[in-house]
Amino acid sequence: LTECDQAIDCVRREVERCDRLQGFQLGHSIGGGTGSGLAIRLMENLKDSYPTALVHNFTVTPSWKNSDVIFEPYNTLLALRSLIDL
């Protein structure tokens, strides 16, 4: 199983223990790595699996003035586009 599949399976087990699911809260960064890829995919799967549940995002964006990695702006733009589509 991939990391996303493992996370979805963990969420599913927790949801099964709930009496009344209201929603999810996710905190992630969109500068690169797991925050912009795995978190977006996880949110897409949550919206597909639990369409009536609310999904609250707490997103950390990188600073355009102080970026250590050259591709952070590209990851940010692509991740923001995916977040808008959700």
C-alpha positions as CSV (number, residue, x, y, z in Angstrom):
1,L,0.0,0.0,0.0
2,T,1.1,3.5,-0.7
3,E,1.3,6.2,2.1
4,C,-1.9,7.7,0.9
5,D,-3.7,4.4,0.9
6,Q,-2.4,3.7,4.4
7,A,-3.6,7.2,5.5
8,I,-7.1,6.6,3.9
9,D,-7.3,3.2,5.7
10,C,-6.4,4.8,9.0
11,V,-9.0,7.6,8.5
12,R,-11.7,5.0,7.5
13,R,-11.1,3.0,10.7
14,E,-11.5,6.2,12.8
15,V,-14.6,7.2,10.9
16,E,-16.1,3.8,11.6
17,R,-15.7,4.5,15.4
18,C,-17.6,7.8,15.1
19,D,-21.2,8.1,16.0
20,R,-21.7,11.3,14.0
21,L,-19.0,12.4,11.5
22,Q,-19.0,16.1,10.9
23,G,-15.8,16.7,9.1
24,F,-12.0,16.7,8.9
25,Q,-9.2,19.1,9.7
26,L,-6.0,19.0,7.8
27,G,-2.8,21.0,8.3
28,H,-0.3,21.0,5.5
29,S,2.3,22.9,3.6
30,I,2.2,23.4,-0.1
31,G,5.8,24.2,-0.8
32,G,6.7,20.7,-1.8
33,G,6.9,17.1,-0.8
34,T,4.1,15.4,1.1
35,G,2.2,18.6,1.8
36,S,1.5,19.5,-1.8
37,G,1.2,16.0,-3.1
38,L,0.0,13.6,-0.5
39,A,-2.2,16.1,1.4
40,I,-4.0,17.1,-1.8
41,R,-4.6,13.5,-2.8
42,L,-5.8,12.7,0.7
43,M,-8.3,15.6,0.5
44,E,-9.6,14.4,-2.9
45,N,-10.1,10.9,-1.5
46,L,-11.9,12.3,1.6
47,K,-14.2,14.4,-0.5
48,D,-15.0,11.3,-2.7
49,S,-15.5,8.9,0.2
50,Y,-17.3,11.3,2.5
51,P,-19.1,13.9,0.3
52,T,-21.2,15.3,3.1
53,A,-18.3,15.8,5.6
54,L,-16.7,19.2,5.8
55,V,-13.0,19.5,5.1
56,H,-11.1,22.4,6.8
57,N,-7.6,23.1,5.5
58,F,-4.9,25.0,7.4
59,T,-2.4,25.6,4.6
60,V,1.1,27.0,5.1
61,T,2.5,28.7,2.0
62,P,6.2,29.3,1.4
63,S,7.6,32.8,1.4
64,W,8.4,34.1,-2.0
65,K,11.1,36.3,-0.5
66,N,13.0,33.5,1.3
67,S,12.7,30.3,-0.6
68,D,15.4,27.6,-0.1
69,V,14.2,25.4,-3.0
70,I,13.8,26.5,-6.6
71,F,10.6,24.6,-7.3
72,E,8.6,25.8,-4.3
73,P,6.7,28.4,-6.3
74,Y,5.8,25.8,-8.9
75,N,4.6,23.3,-6.3
76,T,2.6,26.1,-4.6
77,L,0.8,27.1,-7.8
78,L,0.0,23.5,-8.7
79,A,-1.3,22.7,-5.2
80,L,-3.3,25.9,-5.0
81,R,-5.0,25.0,-8.3
82,S,-5.9,21.6,-6.9
83,L,-7.2,23.2,-3.7
84,I,-9.4,25.6,-5.7
85,D,-10.9,22.7,-7.6
86,L,-11.8,20.9,-4.4
